Every structure is written in structure tokens, then in C-alpha cells.
Amino acid sequence: MTNGPACDYHIHTKYLGCGDGTMEVAAIVQECERLGVKSLAITDHLNSFEKLELHRPIRRDIEALSLGPGIEVYFGAELNFIEANGDFPYNPEVKEQYGFQFAIGGIHSPYLEGAYDVQKLVDIQHRHHLKTCEDPRVDVLVHPYWFGKKIFDRNGWPWFDSMGAVPESFARELGQAAKETGTAIEINGGANLANPNYSDRYVTEYMEYLAVIAEEGAYFALSSDAHTIGRLKDTQAAWRAAEQLALTDDRIWRPKCEPMVGA
């Protein structure tokens, strides 16, 4: 990534209870500046229409920022499917009313029923990845093949710690869909690359998966997906991955609008 912005476009806050108490907007920006991030976005979860009002304080605190030179802040939302075959709780009216500048989103659940079946699991994920890319409301597909380990432990399922079950054809199809629709694929430092629940083998295999998507010409968004202030540094794992994939600046996604505040 030559001369491109050091960016992080997936950051959570305390306002919806997803991030911990350290994740106040001003503190996030201060830590990002320390880490060398020049362009960032607050993108807290929007899992239901009932949670919309909780996003207003985020926008208020972004607009109240007093920034130093060379840093910019955007206001987005991270979308999740309301149910396995449901929609995103997001539309143009919501975007305008609450001031969201863009949306990232994707699948956040295994959506498995009955006995554990890894191939069924992968098929469900892939179907939702393609569905997200085809949705014009979504700019970035978040953390493909990330899973919350607690769900697996609670159900007594074997942990998904290898990308070996994901066919190369799935990666190619996703890369082609992303390129065709202009949807960026997220390189998520915190969820996929620096997650202590994943082994070195998983990370190596995940990089191979991203490399196949890159071969198809897709764009990529870089992020930490931080839920606590100490994990904002995970965006640097995404930067290193972009360098390893030899992504040029024109392959790194950034919001197609002016920042809410900043340069």
C-alpha cells in the first residue's frame, strides 16, 4: 500500500454496549492518531430498527471533535441480517435521517440448525456473502468466515479453525461478485488476523483465501473491528496483509464522500 491512507473503517463504541467503556469517540480518535491512522470511521452495530436512536450520540460526538491536521473521521453503520433469510435494518430514509455516510455489513452467525455440518456452515456463509455483495446499500462485506467462538462452545461444535473447508471456487466467485458490484471485501485485523482464538494455520490459510479474491480484482477495506481501545492496533495487521497481497492504492477502499469532520 504505497502512499495510501493508513485507515481503519470498522470501529465500535460504548454507546450500543458492543464496545467497552474505553470506546468513547474522542478517545478512539486520540488512540488512532497515536497509531498513525489518518482516516477512520465509527461503524457501530445496527442489528434492528429499535437500536437506531442509540447511534445519535455517536454522530453528536463525532461532530464535536476538534481534530489536528491530517486526520479525518466518517460516520457509518455495521449491518447484520435480522434473521437467517431476513433483510438488513437499513434503507435510504434511515441513512438520511441519522446521517450515516456509508454501511458495512454481512453475516454474524453460523445459522446452523441441528447437527454440526461444516459444509453446510460454509455454504450458508458463502450464500450470505454473495447476497451482501449484491445489496446496493452495503459498501463493504465484513469479516468473511469470522465466527464467535462462544457459539461453538455452547453447542459443543468443533471450532472452525481452518479455511480448508472453503473451496477455492467460493473465493473466486466472491471476488468476481465483489468486483462486479464494487463491494469491498474487508481485511479485518481484529476478527480474522489477530484473533487469539485462531491458530497460525488459520491465518496462513486465510491469507491464501484473500489472495484468491485479490486475483479476481476485488477492492479491499482495512479495519481493526476494535471493541476496546487496546485493540485499535489490530488495524496494523490489516495494513500488513494489504502489503503482503501487494495491493496498490487503487485497490484500497475508502468512503466515496467527504468525511464528517477533518481533513
PASEBA-1860 file (N, C-alpha, C; in nm, 3 decimals):
! residues 263
1> MTNGPACD> 0.087/-0.119/0.000/0.000/0.000/0.000/0.090/0.123/0.000 ~ 0.119/0.177/-0.118/0.214/0.284/-0.130/0.145/0.419/-0.124 ~ 0.192/0.503/-0.034/0.142/0.639/-0.021/-0.009/0.647/0.005 ~ -0.071/0.538/0.041/-0.213/0.537/0.067/-0.244/0.574/0.210 ~ -0.370/0.602/0.240/-0.404/0.640/0.377/-0.394/0.522/0.473 ~ -0.340/0.548/0.589/-0.344/0.448/0.696/-0.483/0.457/0.757 ~ -0.565/0.357/0.733/-0.707/0.371/0.761/-0.761/0.259/0.849 ~ -0.878/0.285/0.906/-0.950/0.188/0.987/-1.098/0.224/0.978
9> YHIHTKYL> -1.172/0.143/0.900/-1.311/0.176/0.871/-1.410/0.081/0.938 ~ -1.374/0.029/1.054/-1.465/-0.059/1.129/-1.427/-0.051/1.276 ~ -1.492/0.039/1.349/-1.460/0.065/1.490/-1.591/0.076/1.567 ~ -1.597/0.013/1.683/-1.716/0.013/1.767/-1.701/0.111/1.884 ~ -1.812/0.138/1.950/-1.813/0.231/2.062/-1.885/0.170/2.181 ~ -1.887/0.246/2.289/-1.957/0.206/2.411/-2.108/0.230/2.401 ~ -2.151/0.307/2.302/-2.286/0.360/2.302/-2.395/0.253/2.284 ~ -2.360/0.146/2.213/-2.457/0.039/2.194/-2.423/-0.083/2.278
17> GCGDGTME> -2.324/-0.070/2.365/-2.288/-0.181/2.453/-2.201/-0.286/2.386 ~ -2.160/-0.262/2.263/-2.074/-0.358/2.193/-1.929/-0.334/2.232 ~ -1.884/-0.210/2.220/-1.753/-0.175/2.272/-1.760/-0.152/2.421 ~ -1.646/-0.161/2.488/-1.646/-0.139/2.633/-1.636/0.010/2.666 ~ -1.622/0.042/2.793/-1.626/0.181/2.837/-1.512/0.266/2.788 ~ -1.407/0.204/2.737/-1.295/0.283/2.684/-1.325/0.342/2.547 ~ -1.432/0.291/2.482/-1.456/0.326/2.342/-1.547/0.447/2.328 ~ -1.499/0.560/2.376/-1.564/0.688/2.351/-1.502/0.750/2.227
25> VAAIVQEC> -1.580/0.827/2.153/-1.534/0.876/2.024/-1.404/0.954/2.035 ~ -1.396/1.047/2.128/-1.274/1.128/2.141/-1.153/1.041/2.174 ~ -1.171/0.943/2.261/-1.061/0.855/2.299/-1.017/0.768/2.181 ~ -1.114/0.723/2.102/-1.083/0.643/1.984/-0.996/0.723/1.888 ~ -1.036/0.845/1.860/-0.961/0.928/1.766/-0.821/0.957/1.819 ~ -0.810/0.984/1.947/-0.679/1.010/2.006/-0.586/0.890/1.991 ~ -0.638/0.769/2.017/-0.555/0.650/2.004/-0.522/0.622/1.857 ~ -0.617/0.646/1.768/-0.590/0.628/1.625/-0.478/0.721/1.579
33> ERLGVKSL> -0.481/0.844/1.623/-0.374/0.938/1.588/-0.240/0.886/1.637 ~ -0.236/0.832/1.758/-0.111/0.779/1.814/-0.059/0.662/1.730 ~ -0.151/0.582/1.675/-0.113/0.465/1.597/-0.079/0.499/1.452 ~ -0.103/0.623/1.413/-0.072/0.663/1.276/-0.188/0.649/1.180 ~ -0.309/0.627/1.231/-0.427/0.620/1.146/-0.462/0.762/1.099 ~ -0.482/0.776/0.969/-0.514/0.907/0.913/-0.661/0.921/0.874 ~ -0.725/0.808/0.852/-0.865/0.810/0.809/-0.938/0.697/0.881 ~ -1.048/0.728/0.950/-1.117/0.628/1.029/-1.268/0.650/1.024
41> AITDHLNS> -1.339/0.545/1.062/-1.484/0.553/1.066/-1.536/0.484/1.191 ~ -1.633/0.544/1.253/-1.708/0.481/1.361/-1.825/0.407/1.295 ~ -1.830/0.276/1.314/-1.931/0.194/1.247/-1.988/0.095/1.348 ~ -2.074/0.143/1.434/-2.129/0.054/1.535/-2.243/-0.030/1.477 ~ -2.281/-0.135/1.552/-2.378/-0.232/1.502/-2.517/-0.170/1.486 ~ -2.580/-0.204/1.374/-2.721/-0.173/1.353/-2.790/-0.305/1.321 ~ -2.835/-0.373/1.428/-2.895/-0.506/1.414/-3.047/-0.503/1.407 ~ -3.105/-0.390/1.445/-3.250/-0.378/1.442/-3.287/-0.231/1.438
49> FEKLELHR> -3.405/-0.202/1.388/-3.451/-0.063/1.382/-3.466/-0.002/1.522 ~ -3.489/-0.088/1.622/-3.507/-0.038/1.758/-3.379/0.024/1.814 ~ -3.265/-0.008/1.756/-3.136/0.043/1.806/-3.094/0.174/1.740 ~ -3.174/0.224/1.649/-3.132/0.340/1.572/-3.101/0.462/1.659 ~ -3.184/0.489/1.757/-3.165/0.610/1.837/-3.033/0.609/1.912 ~ -2.978/0.492/1.939/-2.851/0.482/2.010/-2.733/0.531/1.927 ~ -2.757/0.548/1.797/-2.649/0.598/1.710/-2.640/0.751/1.711 ~ -2.743/0.818/1.756/-2.739/0.965/1.755/-2.625/1.023/1.840
57> PIRRDIEA> -2.599/0.971/1.961/-2.487/1.026/2.037/-2.351/1.006/1.969 ~ -2.339/0.901/1.888/-2.214/0.880/1.815/-2.192/0.995/1.717 ~ -2.294/1.025/1.638/-2.281/1.136/1.543/-2.255/1.267/1.616 ~ -2.325/1.289/1.727/-2.305/1.412/1.804/-2.160/1.426/1.847 ~ -2.102/1.318/1.897/-1.965/1.324/1.947/-1.863/1.335/1.834 ~ -1.894/1.279/1.717/-1.805/1.299/1.603/-1.806/1.445/1.560 ~ -1.923/1.503/1.551/-1.934/1.643/1.506/-1.872/1.738/1.606 ~ -1.858/1.697/1.733/-1.799/1.783/1.835/-1.647/1.772/1.840
65> LSLGPGIE> -1.588/1.686/1.760/-1.444/1.665/1.765/-1.367/1.789/1.720 ~ -1.254/1.811/1.784/-1.157/1.912/1.741/-1.033/1.836/1.698 ~ -1.009/1.828/1.567/-0.906/1.741/1.514/-0.780/1.817/1.476 ~ -0.668/1.748/1.488/-0.544/1.801/1.438/-0.537/1.785/1.288 ~ -0.434/1.837/1.225/-0.422/1.829/1.079/-0.398/1.685/1.033 ~ -0.451/1.652/0.916/-0.418/1.525/0.853/-0.495/1.405/0.900 ~ -0.607/1.425/0.972/-0.688/1.312/1.013/-0.834/1.341/0.981 ~ -0.908/1.237/0.943/-1.048/1.253/0.906/-1.131/1.143/0.968
73> VYFGAELN> -1.258/1.175/0.998/-1.347/1.081/1.065/-1.479/1.074/0.989 ~ -1.524/0.950/0.964/-1.652/0.923/0.898/-1.749/0.858/0.997 ~ -1.876/0.861/0.960/-1.981/0.801/1.042/-2.055/0.698/0.958 ~ -2.040/0.571/0.994/-2.108/0.465/0.922/-2.184/0.374/1.016 ~ -2.232/0.263/0.963/-2.303/0.163/1.043/-2.264/0.025/0.994 ~ -2.258/-0.069/1.089/-2.233/-0.209/1.054/-2.366/-0.284/1.058 ~ -2.407/-0.338/0.945/-2.536/-0.405/0.933/-2.522/-0.555/0.956 ~ -2.628/-0.611/1.009/-2.638/-0.755/1.031/-2.777/-0.799/0.986
81> FIEANGDF> -2.786/-0.919/0.932/-2.916/-0.971/0.892/-3.007/-0.987/1.014 ~ -3.131/-0.944/1.000/-3.226/-0.954/1.110/-3.251/-1.100/1.147 ~ -3.250/-1.188/1.049/-3.261/-1.332/1.072/-3.195/-1.402/0.954 ~ -3.192/-1.535/0.957/-3.115/-1.610/0.857/-3.149/-1.571/0.714 ~ -3.277/-1.556/0.684/-3.318/-1.521/0.549/-3.381/-1.382/0.544 ~ -3.346/-1.301/0.643/-3.405/-1.169/0.652/-3.325/-1.062/0.582 ~ -3.366/-0.939/0.605/-3.308/-0.822/0.539/-3.218/-0.749/0.638 ~ -3.149/-0.647/0.589/-3.077/-0.555/0.677/-3.174/-0.448/0.727
89> PYNPEVKE> -3.160/-0.404/0.852/-3.247/-0.297/0.904/-3.196/-0.160/0.861 ~ -3.203/-0.134/0.732/-3.138/-0.015/0.676/-3.203/0.018/0.543 ~ -3.223/0.147/0.518/-3.280/0.192/0.392/-3.239/0.337/0.369 ~ -3.267/0.393/0.252/-3.226/0.532/0.226/-3.282/0.633/0.325 ~ -3.403/0.609/0.374/-3.462/0.701/0.471/-3.385/0.700/0.602 ~ -3.348/0.580/0.648/-3.269/0.568/0.770/-3.134/0.637/0.752 ~ -3.071/0.611/0.639/-2.941/0.672/0.612/-2.947/0.823/0.620 ~ -3.048/0.880/0.557/-3.061/1.026/0.556/-3.098/1.080/0.694
97> QYGFQFAI> -3.192/1.015/0.760/-3.241/1.067/0.888/-3.133/1.066/0.995 ~ -3.049/0.962/0.996/-2.949/0.950/1.103/-2.810/0.995/1.059 ~ -2.794/1.026/0.932/-2.669/1.082/0.886/-2.559/0.982/0.858 ~ -2.594/0.854/0.841/-2.491/0.756/0.809/-2.433/0.787/0.671 ~ -2.301/0.782/0.662/-2.236/0.814/0.535/-2.214/0.691/0.447 ~ -2.211/0.575/0.507/-2.198/0.450/0.432/-2.232/0.336/0.526 ~ -2.239/0.216/0.470/-2.268/0.098/0.552/-2.173/-0.015/0.516 ~ -2.122/-0.080/0.619/-2.053/-0.207/0.605/-2.148/-0.313/0.660
105> GGIHSPYL> -2.128/-0.438/0.626/-2.222/-0.536/0.680/-2.196/-0.676/0.630 ~ -2.273/-0.768/0.687/-2.261/-0.907/0.647/-2.317/-1.000/0.753 ~ -2.279/-1.126/0.742/-2.332/-1.230/0.829/-2.252/-1.237/0.959 ~ -2.324/-1.253/1.070/-2.262/-1.258/1.202/-2.298/-1.385/1.279 ~ -2.350/-1.486/1.213/-2.395/-1.606/1.282/-2.370/-1.728/1.195 ~ -2.349/-1.846/1.256/-2.340/-1.969/1.175/-2.471/-2.005/1.108 ~ -2.585/-1.971/1.173/-2.718/-2.005/1.123/-2.734/-2.154/1.097 ~ -2.667/-2.237/1.177/-2.680/-2.381/1.166/-2.794/-2.429/1.254
113> EGAYDVQK> -2.868/-2.526/1.205/-2.972/-2.590/1.284/-2.945/-2.740/1.286 ~ -2.963/-2.801/1.403/-2.941/-2.945/1.414/-2.795/-2.978/1.431 ~ -2.754/-3.092/1.379/-2.618/-3.141/1.396/-2.518/-3.052/1.321 ~ -2.397/-3.050/1.373/-2.292/-2.971/1.311/-2.255/-3.030/1.176 ~ -2.249/-2.945/1.075/-2.215/-2.986/0.939/-2.131/-2.874/0.880 ~ -1.999/-2.896/0.870/-1.910/-2.788/0.828/-1.938/-2.744/0.686 ~ -1.974/-2.837/0.598/-2.002/-2.796/0.461/-2.127/-2.711/0.452 ~ -2.229/-2.748/0.530/-2.350/-2.666/0.535/-2.317/-2.528/0.591
121> LVDIQHRH> -2.233/-2.524/0.693/-2.191/-2.398/0.753/-2.126/-2.308/0.648 ~ -2.033/-2.363/0.572/-1.963/-2.286/0.470/-2.059/-2.242/0.360 ~ -2.150/-2.330/0.321/-2.247/-2.294/0.217/-2.333/-2.176/0.261 ~ -2.377/-2.176/0.386/-2.459/-2.067/0.439/-2.381/-1.936/0.437 ~ -2.256/-1.943/0.482/-2.174/-1.822/0.484/-2.157/-1.767/0.342 ~ -2.124/-1.855/0.248/-2.098/-1.810/0.112/-2.224/-1.748/0.050 ~ -2.338/-1.809/0.075/-2.464/-1.754/0.022/-2.488/-1.613/0.075 ~ -2.463/-1.593/0.203/-2.483/-1.461/0.262/-2.377/-1.361/0.212
129> HLKTCEDP> -2.255/-1.408/0.187/-2.153/-1.318/0.133/-2.195/-1.264/-0.003 ~ -2.243/-1.352/-0.088/-2.287/-1.310/-0.220/-2.408/-1.219/-0.211 ~ -2.501/-1.252/-0.121/-2.620/-1.170/-0.101/-2.581/-1.028/-0.058 ~ -2.482/-1.018/0.029/-2.436/-0.886/0.075/-2.374/-0.807/-0.039 ~ -2.291/-0.872/-0.118/-2.228/-0.804/-0.231/-2.331/-0.752/-0.330 ~ -2.440/-0.824/-0.345/-2.544/-0.785/-0.442/-2.635/-0.675/-0.389 ~ -2.620/-0.640/-0.261/-2.707/-0.540/-0.199/-2.646/-0.400/-0.217 ~ -2.710/-0.312/-0.292/-2.652/-0.179/-0.319/-2.641/-0.091/-0.195
137> RVDVLVHP> -2.706/-0.129/-0.086/-2.697/-0.049/0.036/-2.566/-0.070/0.110 ~ -2.493/-0.178/0.078/-2.374/-0.216/0.152/-2.249/-0.186/0.070 ~ -2.156/-0.115/0.131/-2.032/-0.078/0.063/-1.919/-0.179/0.088 ~ -1.922/-0.243/0.205/-1.813/-0.334/0.244/-1.872/-0.460/0.305 ~ -1.827/-0.576/0.258/-1.860/-0.704/0.321/-1.764/-0.727/0.436 ~ -1.818/-0.741/0.557/-1.731/-0.752/0.674/-1.688/-0.897/0.701 ~ -1.568/-0.910/0.752/-1.503/-1.029/0.807/-1.557/-1.164/0.758 ~ -1.544/-1.195/0.628/-1.589/-1.328/0.585/-1.519/-1.439/0.663
145> YWFGKKIF> -1.599/-1.538/0.705/-1.554/-1.655/0.780/-1.495/-1.621/0.916 ~ -1.545/-1.514/0.976/-1.524/-1.494/1.120/-1.641/-1.557/1.192 ~ -1.611/-1.617/1.308/-1.716/-1.672/1.394/-1.686/-1.638/1.539 ~ -1.793/-1.621/1.617/-1.778/-1.608/1.761/-1.762/-1.745/1.824 ~ -1.652/-1.766/1.895/-1.622/-1.899/1.948/-1.724/-1.945/2.052 ~ -1.784/-1.853/2.123/-1.879/-1.890/2.228/-1.997/-1.970/2.172 ~ -2.039/-1.938/2.051/-2.150/-2.012/1.989/-2.111/-2.157/1.968 ~ -1.988/-2.180/1.926/-1.940/-2.316/1.902/-1.927/-2.391/2.034
153> DRNGWPWF> -1.871/-2.325/2.134/-1.855/-2.389/2.264/-1.990/-2.424/2.325 ~ -2.085/-2.333/2.314/-2.217/-2.354/2.373/-2.289/-2.472/2.310 ~ -2.268/-2.493/2.181/-2.335/-2.602/2.111/-2.253/-2.731/2.105 ~ -2.131/-2.727/2.161/-2.046/-2.845/2.156/-1.995/-2.877/2.017 ~ -1.984/-2.776/1.931/-1.936/-2.795/1.795/-1.783/-2.786/1.790 ~ -1.719/-2.855/1.698/-1.574/-2.836/1.679/-1.547/-2.695/1.629 ~ -1.441/-2.636/1.678/-1.410/-2.497/1.644/-1.368/-2.486/1.497 ~ -1.415/-2.383/1.430/-1.381/-2.357/1.290/-1.245/-2.287/1.287
161> DSMGAVPE> -1.139/-2.366/1.280/-1.003/-2.312/1.289/-0.921/-2.346/1.165 ~ -0.989/-2.366/1.055/-0.921/-2.393/0.929/-1.009/-2.346/0.815 ~ -0.946/-2.287/0.714/-1.018/-2.246/0.594/-1.021/-2.358/0.491 ~ -0.974/-2.476/0.531/-0.967/-2.587/0.438/-1.101/-2.632/0.384 ~ -1.209/-2.604/0.458/-1.343/-2.644/0.414/-1.402/-2.548/0.311 ~ -1.335/-2.437/0.286/-1.386/-2.337/0.192/-1.325/-2.363/0.054 ~ -1.405/-2.401/-0.044/-1.350/-2.429/-0.177/-1.291/-2.303/-0.241 ~ -1.185/-2.321/-0.317/-1.128/-2.208/-0.390/-1.232/-2.144/-0.482
169> SFARELGQ> -1.323/-2.226/-0.533/-1.427/-2.172/-0.622/-1.514/-2.069/-0.550 ~ -1.535/-2.087/-0.419/-1.613/-1.990/-0.342/-1.539/-1.856/-0.335 ~ -1.408/-1.862/-0.312/-1.329/-1.740/-0.306/-1.331/-1.669/-0.441 ~ -1.320/-1.744/-0.547/-1.321/-1.683/-0.681/-1.457/-1.622/-0.713 ~ -1.563/-1.693/-0.679/-1.696/-1.640/-0.704/-1.721/-1.513/-0.624 ~ -1.674/-1.510/-0.499/-1.690/-1.390/-0.418/-1.608/-1.275/-0.476 ~ -1.484/-1.302/-0.516/-1.402/-1.198/-0.575/-1.464/-1.140/-0.700 ~ -1.522/-1.224/-0.782/-1.586/-1.179/-0.905/-1.710/-1.095/-0.874
177> AAKETGTA> -1.790/-1.142/-0.775/-1.910/-1.067/-0.737/-1.874/-0.932/-0.679 ~ -1.770/-0.929/-0.596/-1.727/-0.803/-0.535/-1.679/-0.705/-0.640 ~ -1.602/-0.753/-0.736/-1.554/-0.665/-0.842/-1.669/-0.612/-0.925 ~ -1.762/-0.699/-0.960/-1.875/-0.660/-1.045/-1.964/-0.557/-0.978 ~ -1.985/-0.571/-0.847/-2.076/-0.482/-0.776/-2.005/-0.363/-0.713 ~ -1.872/-0.364/-0.710/-1.798/-0.257/-0.644/-1.799/-0.266/-0.493 ~ -1.836/-0.381/-0.438/-1.836/-0.402/-0.293/-1.696/-0.440/-0.248 ~ -1.644/-0.372/-0.147/-1.512/-0.406/-0.095/-1.521/-0.526/-0.002
185> IEINGGAN> -1.417/-0.606/-0.002/-1.403/-0.717/0.093/-1.315/-0.670/0.207 ~ -1.363/-0.688/0.328/-1.288/-0.639/0.444/-1.171/-0.730/0.479 ~ -1.056/-0.670/0.500/-0.943/-0.737/0.565/-0.948/-0.692/0.710 ~ -0.994/-0.779/0.795/-1.026/-0.744/0.934/-0.914/-0.791/1.025 ~ -0.836/-0.695/1.076/-0.724/-0.730/1.161/-0.765/-0.796/1.290 ~ -0.867/-0.742/1.356/-0.906/-0.793/1.487/-0.983/-0.923/1.483 ~ -1.076/-0.936/1.390/-1.163/-1.053/1.386/-1.094/-1.175/1.326 ~ -1.016/-1.155/1.220/-0.961/-1.269/1.147/-0.811/-1.289/1.163
193> LANPNYSD> -0.733/-1.182/1.165/-0.588/-1.197/1.156/-0.516/-1.193/1.290 ~ -0.569/-1.118/1.386/-0.504/-1.106/1.517/-0.593/-1.160/1.628 ~ -0.686/-1.243/1.593/-0.780/-1.301/1.689/-0.713/-1.417/1.762 ~ -0.699/-1.410/1.895/-0.630/-1.517/1.967/-0.700/-1.652/1.960 ~ -0.825/-1.655/1.918/-0.895/-1.782/1.904/-0.854/-1.860/1.779 ~ -0.783/-1.794/1.689/-0.742/-1.859/1.565/-0.594/-1.896/1.569 ~ -0.560/-2.008/1.508/-0.422/-2.057/1.504/-0.345/-1.989/1.391 ~ -0.213/-2.007/1.394/-0.129/-1.957/1.285/-0.170/-2.023/1.153
201> RYVTEYME> -0.211/-2.148/1.159/-0.254/-2.217/1.038/-0.374/-2.148/0.976 ~ -0.471/-2.113/1.061/-0.590/-2.044/1.011/-0.550/-1.914/0.942 ~ -0.461/-1.837/1.004/-0.422/-1.708/0.948/-0.353/-1.728/0.813 ~ -0.265/-1.828/0.804/-0.197/-1.856/0.677/-0.299/-1.893/0.570 ~ -0.393/-1.980/0.606/-0.495/-2.022/0.510/-0.587/-1.905/0.474 ~ -0.612/-1.818/0.571/-0.699/-1.702/0.544/-0.631/-1.607/0.446 ~ -0.502/-1.589/0.460/-0.429/-1.504/0.366/-0.432/-1.565/0.225 ~ -0.427/-1.696/0.216/-0.437/-1.762/0.086/-0.576/-1.739/0.026
209> YLAVIAEE> -0.677/-1.742/0.110/-0.814/-1.715/0.067/-0.826/-1.571/0.014 ~ -0.771/-1.475/0.087/-0.774/-1.336/0.042/-0.697/-1.318/-0.088 ~ -0.588/-1.392/-0.103/-0.508/-1.380/-0.226/-0.588/-1.423/-0.348 ~ -0.670/-1.526/-0.334/-0.753/-1.570/-0.446/-0.856/-1.462/-0.481 ~ -0.918/-1.403/-0.379/-1.013/-1.294/-0.402/-0.943/-1.177/-0.472 ~ -0.821/-1.147/-0.429/-0.746/-1.038/-0.490/-0.716/-1.066/-0.637 ~ -0.690/-1.192/-0.670/-0.663/-1.228/-0.809/-0.782/-1.196/-0.900 ~ -0.901/-1.194/-0.843/-1.021/-1.166/-0.921/-1.049/-1.016/-0.936
217> GAYFALSS> -0.963/-0.932/-0.876/-0.973/-0.788/-0.897/-1.058/-0.713/-0.798 ~ -1.090/-0.773/-0.684/-1.176/-0.706/-0.586/-1.102/-0.593/-0.516 ~ -1.181/-0.503/-0.459/-1.130/-0.399/-0.371/-1.133/-0.450/-0.227 ~ -1.052/-0.387/-0.141/-1.044/-0.430/-0.001/-1.053/-0.310/0.092 ~ -1.125/-0.329/0.203/-1.132/-0.230/0.311/-1.049/-0.282/0.428 ~ -0.980/-0.193/0.497/-0.890/-0.231/0.605/-0.947/-0.184/0.738 ~ -0.938/-0.271/0.841/-1.001/-0.235/0.967/-0.943/-0.309/1.086 ~ -0.973/-0.256/1.204/-0.940/-0.324/1.330/-1.059/-0.400/1.386
225> DAHTIGRL> -1.181/-0.351/1.362/-1.301/-0.405/1.427/-1.286/-0.401/1.579 ~ -1.225/-0.294/1.628/-1.193/-0.285/1.771/-1.318/-0.263/1.856 ~ -1.323/-0.337/1.969/-1.430/-0.321/2.067/-1.375/-0.268/2.200 ~ -1.244/-0.255/2.208/-1.179/-0.197/2.325/-1.058/-0.119/2.276 ~ -1.020/-0.017/2.349/-0.920/0.079/2.299/-0.787/0.011/2.267 ~ -0.752/-0.092/2.343/-0.624/-0.159/2.320/-0.618/-0.242/2.194 ~ -0.732/-0.264/2.130/-0.735/-0.346/2.008/-0.739/-0.262/1.880 ~ -0.738/-0.130/1.892/-0.732/-0.048/1.772/-0.605/-0.075/1.693
233> KDTQAAWR> -0.501/-0.120/1.762/-0.375/-0.152/1.694/-0.391/-0.267/1.594 ~ -0.498/-0.343/1.605/-0.517/-0.458/1.515/-0.533/-0.415/1.370 ~ -0.566/-0.288/1.346/-0.573/-0.243/1.207/-0.439/-0.256/1.138 ~ -0.331/-0.252/1.215/-0.198/-0.265/1.154/-0.178/-0.404/1.095 ~ -0.246/-0.505/1.150/-0.241/-0.639/1.090/-0.306/-0.637/0.952 ~ -0.412/-0.557/0.937/-0.476/-0.543/0.805/-0.384/-0.470/0.708 ~ -0.313/-0.368/0.757/-0.219/-0.297/0.670/-0.109/-0.392/0.621 ~ -0.058/-0.474/0.713/0.048/-0.569/0.674/-0.005/-0.670/0.572
241> AAEQLALT> -0.130/-0.713/0.591/-0.189/-0.807/0.496/-0.202/-0.743/0.358 ~ -0.241/-0.616/0.354/-0.252/-0.547/0.226/-0.117/-0.539/0.156 ~ -0.013/-0.517/0.232/0.121/-0.514/0.175/0.162/-0.652/0.125 ~ 0.129/-0.755/0.203/0.162/-0.892/0.163/0.089/-0.931/0.034 ~ -0.033/-0.882/0.018/-0.111/-0.909/-0.102/-0.072/-0.819/-0.219 ~ 0.021/-0.725/-0.193/0.069/-0.631/-0.295/-0.045/-0.548/-0.353 ~ -0.137/-0.507/-0.265/-0.249/-0.424/-0.310/-0.201/-0.281/-0.335 ~ -0.232/-0.229/-0.450/-0.200/-0.090/-0.481/-0.307/0.001/-0.422
249> DDRIWRPK> -0.277/0.130/-0.418/-0.368/0.225/-0.353/-0.507/0.222/-0.414 ~ -0.516/0.199/-0.546/-0.647/0.200/-0.610/-0.730/0.077/-0.578 ~ -0.671/-0.021/-0.508/-0.746/-0.140/-0.465/-0.790/-0.129/-0.319 ~ -0.749/-0.021/-0.252/-0.788/0.001/-0.112/-0.910/0.091/-0.109 ~ -1.019/0.038/-0.053/-1.145/0.112/-0.047/-1.138/0.226/0.053 ~ -1.206/0.334/0.019/-1.231/0.441/0.115/-1.368/0.500/0.084 ~ -1.433/0.562/0.181/-1.567/0.617/0.158/-1.570/0.715/0.041 ~ -1.677/0.712/-0.034/-1.691/0.795/-0.153/-1.761/0.927/-0.120
257> CEPMVGA> -1.727/0.984/-0.007/-1.785/1.112/0.033/-1.683/1.187/0.118 ~ -1.713/1.310/0.146/-1.627/1.388/0.234/-1.644/1.338/0.377 ~ -1.538/1.342/0.459/-1.552/1.299/0.598/-1.649/1.388/0.673 ~ -1.705/1.336/0.780/-1.796/1.415/0.864/-1.719/1.529/0.929 ~ -1.597/1.501/0.974/-1.508/1.606/1.026/-1.366/1.573/0.983 ~ -1.286/1.677/0.972/-1.144/1.656/0.945/-1.102/1.691/0.805 ~ -0.980/1.650/0.774/-0.913/1.690/0.650/-0.994/1.648/0.530
END
